[in-house]
């Protein structure tokens, strides 16, 4: 966890002066609204597939506690 955090901080610091050019705002750097809506829809559909699958996986492989 620490190593991943340090890698991300190192990347951010190496990009520091030009992470976002001064003449570019966050709103203008974003994808078009239609693309963002499609990505949100894809995430929702993915969640509809993933969440029941994870529930089933954990239900099947849930270990029973045996006290002997």
NUZASE-293854 format. One record per residue (C-alpha): x, y, z. Coordinates in steps of 0.05 Angstrom, whole numbers, padded with zeros to 5 digits, always signed. Layout:
REM residues N
XYZ ...
This chain:
REM residues 68
+00000+00000+00000 +00056+00048+00017 +00093+00031-00047 +00033+00046-00090 +00022+00111-00054 +00094+00131-00064 +00091+00114-00138 +00029+00158-00146 +00060+00215-00107 +00124+00209-00147 +00085+00211-00212 +00047+00273-00190 +00110+00308-00167 +00146+00292-00232 +00088+00323-00271 +00080+00382-00223 +00091+00443-00266 +00049+00417-00324 -00004+00372-00293 -00056+00419-00323 -00031+00472-00370 -00049+00543-00347 -00093+00558-00407 -00135+00495-00398 -00191+00489-00346 -00215+00425-00315 -00283+00434-00350 -00251+00442-00418 -00205+00382-00406 -00264+00337-00391 -00295+00290-00441 -00359+00312-00476 -00423+00304-00436 -00449+00248-00482 -00386+00208-00469 -00391+00218-00394 -00463+00194-00395 -00444+00132-00435 -00388+00116-00386 -00436+00124-00327 -00486+00078-00361 -00431+00026-00375 -00410+00029-00302 -00482+00019-00279 -00491-00041-00326 -00425-00070-00303 -00447-00063-00231 -00512-00099-00247 -00471-00158-00273 -00415-00155-00222 -00452-00147-00156 -00497-00209-00162 -00437-00249-00187 -00396-00228-00126 -00454-00244-00080 -00460-00313-00111 -00385-00324-00107 -00381-00306-00034 -00443-00347-00019 -00415-00410-00053 -00345-00405-00022 -00366-00381+00047 -00332-00427+00094 -00371-00456+00151 -00339-00451+00219 -00330-00520+00250 -00311-00525+00323 -00283-00593+00337 
